[in-house]
Structure formats: structure tokens, C-alpha cells
Amino acid sequence: MDHEIWVRPLEKDDIPFMHKLYNQKSIMDYWFLEAYYPQDRITSGYEQMKESDRHRRFVICKGDENIGLTGLYDIEPIHRNTEFGIMMDPAYQGKGYATKVTEMMADYAFRILNLHKVHLVVAKENKKAIHIYEKIGYHIEGEMKEHFYINGSYQDAYMMAIFQAEWDNNA
């Protein structure tokens, strides 16, 4: 499986794929955002992020097929930390690809960008994602009570993180 999955930088030509994912409620609920993004709004967001050194966005590929998006967001050069995010096309969930990409992105953050800490926010009910993060070494740093409004109710979320030293010891 490892040789099948790779990431490449997000390009303007990928906006239709982003639009496809951003308009799936089942995905966007776990990104704590409203679904149904118009394509011009996605294009505008892409243009803003493209100009920033504080973000690294990638398309997840299986062979020549786009299967998801991932990235490091709000990279802090002084504090050497960043937020990790990933979204997979539902057709490719549950196949181990998200685990592999999460590992690849941690390795990139720590070994290429020399960051100290990678953190994320995950819905407490998203047990599959939490399992992936814990499996590669993330730990829960805190809980945010009733922090996100999803499907008509307020939901709790965890803040999770992994440090460079932990990654180096486990890799």
C-alpha cells in the first residue's frame, strides 16, 4: 500500500476536486465548517493561501487519482508549530490511506520543516480519526466542551498534538 499513496502540492487545477470534497456535508461536519462552498469562494481561498508561507497544502493521490487533501496550516516560524488537517474522499476512507498520509505529514513537519510540534482539533465523536492519530503518536492535550455546532447540537472536541522528540523516538 505504501507505494500507492503520495502527496503533491495543491495547484489551481485542483479547485474542482476541492469543490467536490468541500460540498460533502459528511466531510465538512468534521472540519467544523459549513458545506456547500461555491467554487469562486474556494478559488479565492486558494489564492490567499498560495501567497502565504504559513501554509503547506497537498493533494493526496493514489496512482494518478486524487483521493483527498491534507496540509499544515498556520505554521509558526518562531514557535515552530503548526496545525495538521486531512480530508479523504469517502470512497477511500477505511483503507489505511489516512494513516499513511498522517505519518507522511508528521515526517515532513519534523524532518523537513524542523517544526517542534504539530497539533490538531478533532471531534470527540470521530473515533476513527482519533484512533489514527493516537496510533502514530498524537496524544490528547485538552478537551473543548460544546465547541462546535454540528447537525443541530453542540459537540465536544479534543486538542491533540505530537512533538518532534516523540516522533523521532517512535519513527
Residue pairs with C-beta under 8 A, 6 or more apart in sequence:
1 95
1 96
1 97
1 100
2 100
4 62
4 63
5 60
5 61
5 62
5 97
5 100
5 101
5 104
6 60
6 61
7 58
7 59
7 60
7 61
7 70
7 101
7 104
7 105
8 58
8 59
8 61
9 56
9 57
9 58
9 59
10 18
10 46
10 57
10 58
10 59
10 69
10 71
11 59
12 43
12 46
14 59
14 66
15 39
15 42
15 43
15 46
16 39
17 59
17 66
17 69
18 42
18 46
18 69
19 37
19 39
19 42
20 89
21 27
21 68
21 69
21 87
21 89
22 28
22 35
22 37
22 42
23 35
23 36
23 37
24 35
24 90
25 35
25 36
26 90
27 35
27 87
27 88
27 90
28 34
28 35
29 35
29 123
29 150
29 151
30 87
30 122
30 123
30 126
30 129
31 85
31 87
32 121
32 123
32 148
32 150
32 157
49 55
49 57
53 75
54 73
54 74
54 75
54 76
55 71
55 72
55 73
55 74
55 75
56 71
56 72
56 75
56 108
56 113
57 69
57 70
57 71
58 69
58 70
58 71
58 105
59 66
59 68
59 69
60 66
60 67
60 68
60 69
60 70
60 86
60 88
60 97
60 101
61 67
62 92
62 97
66 89
67 88
67 89
67 91
67 92
67 97
68 86
68 87
68 88
68 89
68 92
68 97
68 98
68 101
69 86
69 87
70 84
70 85
70 86
70 87
70 101
70 105
71 84
71 85
71 86
71 105
72 82
72 83
72 84
72 105
72 108
72 109
72 113
72 115
72 118
73 82
73 83
73 84
73 85
74 82
74 83
75 81
75 82
75 113
75 115
76 82
79 116
79 117
80 114
80 115
80 116
80 117
81 115
81 116
81 117
81 118
81 119
82 109
82 113
82 115
82 117
82 118
82 119
83 118
83 119
83 120
83 121
84 102
84 105
84 106
84 109
84 118
84 119
84 120
85 120
86 98
86 101
86 102
86 105
88 97
88 98
93 128
94 128
98 129
98 132
99 132
99 135
99 136
102 132
102 133
102 136
103 136
105 118
106 118
106 136
106 137
106 162
106 167
107 167
107 171
109 115
109 118
110 118
110 164
110 167
110 168
114 164
115 164
116 163
116 164
117 161
117 162
117 163
117 164
118 161
118 162
119 141
119 159
119 160
119 161
120 133
120 138
120 159
120 160
120 161
121 144
121 157
121 158
121 159
121 160
122 129
122 130
122 133
122 157
122 158
122 160
123 129
123 148
123 150
123 155
123 156
123 157
124 130
124 143
124 155
124 156
124 157
124 158
125 155
125 156
130 158
130 160
133 160
134 160
136 162
136 170
137 162
137 166
137 167
137 170
138 160
138 161
138 162
139 160
139 161
139 162
140 158
140 159
140 160
141 158
141 159
141 160
141 161
142 158
142 159
143 156
143 157
143 158
143 159
144 156
144 157
144 158
144 159
145 156
146 154
146 155
146 156
147 154
147 155
147 156
147 157
148 154
148 155
148 157
149 155
